[in-house]
Amino acid sequence: MDLNEDFFKHYHYKTELMAICRQHRLPAGGTKAVLNQRLQALVAGQPLDTPTSKVKRLAKPVKELSVTTPLANSGFSFNAAARQFFAAYFHVSKFAFTKPMAVLKRQADAQPQLALTVADLIDVYQATRNSKARQQFLAENAEEKTYEWNRFVHDFFADPATRQFRPRLKVAAILWQQLKQSTAPKQYVHSLLQAYHEAIAGYVQTSSEIDQ
């Protein structure tokens, strides 16, 4: 499989991305977003980080947290000590980590050159406390976009009505692109088949072909 800029215009399963990473002697661990970032960096000729030494440092938890504690390569994790730190910082008895915080932590681990710190976690937490801001942050995040697409494909294939199309994943991709250009929620609903009928009509199969 050729690895070029056109490669990223198409949907690929995580197992495919892992195999390509191994083929190019890149780390094959992490989320789909992380794997995509590694391959994009390879195509762009950017330097790639090797996680060998990072794993050893991460095994040792950070002794004392502060707003300047790096999120990557410091041993920081969302543990009881971190929960206690944030509870004290925000003057609350109990503190719950949020999804945007987890997303930022994974981004910090994947791109240590960003030099993100606990202060950035605090900023993200404060900036995404209301539902609208949180949804906007997640919608703009590469990892969350991957999750949205995966959920869309899952729900698309779960709809029996989509069995009339071949190839089904191609039709799902067409609907996804149409949805991305609209203001509608980025999720699959049965009504999309009718709303974008003209765009996918050419992929409808006959009854005999469906049964095969």
Backbone torsions as a table, in degrees:
resi	resn	phi	psi	omega
1	MET	NA	124.9	-179.2
2	ASP	-70.9	133.5	179.3
3	LEU	-105.7	102.8	177.9
4	ASN	-145.4	-173.2	-176.4
5	GLU	-62.8	-32.7	179.6
6	ASP	-66.8	-23.8	-179.4
7	PHE	-56.5	-37.6	-174.0
8	PHE	-82.9	-0.6	176.9
9	LYS	-85.1	-8.4	-176.7
10	HIS	-115.4	159.5	179.3
11	TYR	-81.1	137.8	176.8
12	HIS	-135.6	140.1	177.1
13	TYR	-71.7	156.7	-179.1
14	LYS	-60.1	-38.1	-180.0
15	THR	-61.9	-34.8	177.4
16	GLU	-66.4	-44.3	179.8
17	LEU	-63.0	-39.7	178.6
18	MET	-62.8	-42.6	-179.3
19	ALA	-64.3	-40.0	180.0
20	ILE	-68.3	-39.3	176.8
21	CYS	-60.0	-44.7	179.2
22	ARG	-63.9	-38.7	179.9
23	GLN	-59.7	-35.3	-179.9
24	HIS	-98.1	14.1	177.2
25	ARG	58.8	43.1	175.3
26	LEU	-108.2	156.5	174.4
27	PRO	-57.6	136.3	-176.4
28	ALA	-106.3	11.9	179.4
29	GLY	-96.0	165.4	177.5
30	GLY	108.0	180.0	-180.0
31	THR	-75.9	171.2	177.3
32	LYS	-60.8	-38.6	179.9
33	ALA	-61.8	-41.2	179.2
34	VAL	-66.0	-42.8	178.9
35	LEU	-62.1	-42.5	177.6
36	ASN	-61.3	-41.3	-179.9
37	GLN	-62.4	-40.5	179.2
38	ARG	-63.1	-44.9	-178.1
39	LEU	-69.4	-37.0	177.4
40	GLN	-64.7	-39.0	177.9
41	ALA	-65.0	-37.6	178.8
42	LEU	-63.6	-46.6	-180.0
43	VAL	-63.3	-38.1	-178.0
44	ALA	-79.4	-6.6	179.9
45	GLY	75.7	22.8	-179.4
46	GLN	-85.9	152.8	178.8
47	PRO	-64.4	142.0	-177.7
48	LEU	-109.6	139.2	178.6
49	ASP	-84.8	139.4	173.6
50	THR	-104.5	129.1	-171.6
51	PRO	-84.5	4.7	-172.8
52	THR	-57.1	-52.3	-177.5
53	SER	-73.5	-26.8	-178.2
54	LYS	-66.4	-37.8	-177.5
55	VAL	-61.2	-40.2	-179.5
56	LYS	-64.6	-40.8	-178.4
57	ARG	-71.0	-35.1	-178.5
58	LEU	-68.5	-22.7	-177.9
59	ALA	-67.2	-21.9	-178.9
60	LYS	-100.5	113.5	-177.4
61	PRO	-64.8	150.4	179.2
62	VAL	-67.5	139.8	-175.8
63	LYS	-76.6	-43.3	-176.8
64	GLU	-140.5	126.0	-178.3
65	LEU	-86.3	145.5	172.1
66	SER	-150.3	173.1	-179.0
67	VAL	-66.5	-17.4	-179.2
68	THR	-95.1	0.0	179.7
69	THR	-63.9	124.6	178.3
70	PRO	-65.0	146.3	178.3
71	LEU	-81.0	-26.2	-178.8
72	ALA	-108.0	141.1	173.9
73	ASN	62.7	22.9	180.0
74	SER	-117.7	-8.7	-175.1
75	GLY	91.3	1.8	180.0
76	PHE	-65.6	138.7	175.0
77	SER	-152.5	165.2	179.1
78	PHE	-82.8	73.1	-178.8
79	ASN	-111.6	-170.5	-177.6
80	ALA	-62.7	-37.6	180.0
81	ALA	-64.7	-41.1	178.7
82	ALA	-66.9	-40.0	178.7
83	ARG	-61.6	-42.0	178.8
84	GLN	-64.6	-39.2	179.3
85	PHE	-62.3	-48.3	-178.1
86	PHE	-68.4	-34.1	177.5
87	ALA	-63.3	-42.1	178.7
88	ALA	-68.5	-39.3	-177.9
89	TYR	-64.2	-41.8	-177.5
90	PHE	-94.6	4.1	176.7
91	HIS	56.9	50.1	176.8
92	VAL	-126.6	155.3	-179.3
93	SER	-75.7	-33.7	178.8
94	LYS	-132.5	140.3	179.7
95	PHE	-125.9	135.2	178.7
96	ALA	-115.1	126.9	176.4
97	PHE	-66.9	149.2	-177.8
98	THR	-112.3	164.2	179.9
99	LYS	-62.3	-43.2	176.9
100	PRO	-58.2	-35.3	177.4
101	MET	-64.7	-42.7	179.5
102	ALA	-64.7	-39.3	178.3
103	VAL	-62.3	-43.9	-179.8
104	LEU	-64.9	-38.4	178.7
105	LYS	-63.2	-43.4	178.7
106	ARG	-65.3	-36.4	177.1
107	GLN	-64.7	-40.4	178.7
108	ALA	-63.2	-41.0	179.3
109	ASP	-67.9	-36.8	-178.3
110	ALA	-76.5	-30.0	-178.2
111	GLN	-130.9	71.7	-177.3
112	PRO	-60.2	-20.4	179.5
113	GLN	-66.0	-14.4	177.4
114	LEU	-72.2	-19.8	177.6
115	ALA	56.5	43.5	178.9
116	LEU	-72.7	145.8	-177.9
117	THR	-126.5	178.6	176.8
118	VAL	-58.5	-32.1	177.8
119	ALA	-59.5	-35.6	178.1
120	ASP	-69.3	-35.6	175.3
121	LEU	-62.7	-42.1	179.0
122	ILE	-62.1	-43.7	179.4
123	ASP	-61.6	-44.6	-179.6
124	VAL	-64.9	-42.2	179.0
125	TYR	-60.1	-46.5	-178.3
126	GLN	-69.0	-36.2	-177.0
127	ALA	-76.3	-16.4	-176.6
128	THR	-120.0	27.7	-178.4
129	ARG	-71.7	-32.1	177.2
130	ASN	-90.2	153.8	-172.2
131	SER	-59.5	-42.1	-177.0
132	LYS	-63.7	-45.7	-179.8
133	ALA	-65.7	-38.2	179.5
134	ARG	-64.1	-45.2	179.8
135	GLN	-63.8	-38.1	179.1
136	GLN	-66.0	-41.9	178.5
137	PHE	-60.9	-46.2	-178.2
138	LEU	-67.4	-36.6	-179.7
139	ALA	-65.5	-29.8	-178.2
140	GLU	-89.1	-4.5	-177.4
141	ASN	-89.2	134.6	-176.5
142	ALA	-60.4	-41.3	-179.0
143	GLU	-64.5	-42.1	-179.8
144	GLU	-66.3	-34.5	177.3
145	LYS	-62.8	-37.3	176.6
146	THR	-63.9	-42.6	177.9
147	TYR	-62.5	-41.4	179.9
148	GLU	-60.3	-44.7	179.9
149	TRP	-65.1	-42.8	178.9
150	ASN	-61.9	-41.4	177.5
151	ARG	-65.0	-39.7	179.8
152	PHE	-61.0	-48.0	-179.9
153	VAL	-62.8	-42.6	179.5
154	HIS	-59.1	-47.8	-178.5
155	ASP	-69.9	-34.1	177.8
156	PHE	-62.0	-48.6	-178.7
157	PHE	-70.0	-22.9	179.3
158	ALA	-76.2	-15.9	179.4
159	ASP	-84.7	114.1	-178.5
160	PRO	-56.4	-27.9	-178.0
161	ALA	-64.1	-20.3	-178.1
162	THR	-81.6	-3.5	178.6
163	ARG	-68.9	-14.9	-179.8
164	GLN	-76.7	-8.2	-176.2
165	PHE	-103.9	147.6	173.9
166	ARG	-145.7	131.0	-11.6
167	PRO	-76.2	139.0	-173.9
168	ARG	-64.3	-39.1	-178.4
169	LEU	-65.0	-33.5	177.3
170	LYS	-63.9	-43.0	179.3
171	VAL	-65.3	-40.9	177.6
172	ALA	-60.0	-40.7	-179.8
173	ALA	-65.8	-38.1	178.4
174	ILE	-64.0	-46.6	179.2
175	LEU	-63.2	-39.3	-180.0
176	TRP	-62.1	-43.4	179.1
177	GLN	-64.4	-39.3	176.9
178	GLN	-63.0	-40.9	-177.7
179	LEU	-68.8	-37.6	-179.7
180	LYS	-63.4	-27.6	-179.0
181	GLN	-87.4	-1.8	-179.9
182	SER	-109.4	175.8	177.8
183	THR	-96.6	4.1	-178.7
184	ALA	-71.2	156.7	177.1
185	PRO	-57.1	141.0	-176.8
186	LYS	-83.6	68.1	178.9
187	GLN	-146.9	152.1	-178.2
188	TYR	-80.3	133.1	171.1
189	VAL	-136.1	150.8	-174.8
190	HIS	-57.2	-33.3	-176.4
191	SER	-63.5	-16.5	178.2
192	LEU	-63.4	-30.2	-179.6
193	LEU	-62.2	-35.9	178.3
194	GLN	-83.3	-39.4	-177.4
195	ALA	-61.7	-35.9	-178.5
196	TYR	-117.9	37.5	-176.6
197	HIS	-56.4	-44.0	-176.5
198	GLU	-63.4	-34.2	-177.3
199	ALA	-72.7	-24.9	-175.5
200	ILE	-116.5	1.9	-176.2
201	ALA	-59.3	-32.5	-178.0
202	GLY	-70.3	-6.4	-178.3
203	TYR	-106.6	6.8	178.8
204	VAL	-75.8	132.3	-179.6
205	GLN	-102.3	160.8	177.0
206	THR	-75.8	166.3	-179.0
207	SER	-59.5	-40.8	-178.9
208	SER	-66.5	-36.0	179.5
209	GLU	-70.5	-36.0	179.6
210	ILE	-64.9	-37.6	-176.7
211	ASP	-73.9	-16.9	-178.2
212	GLN	-70.4	NA	NA
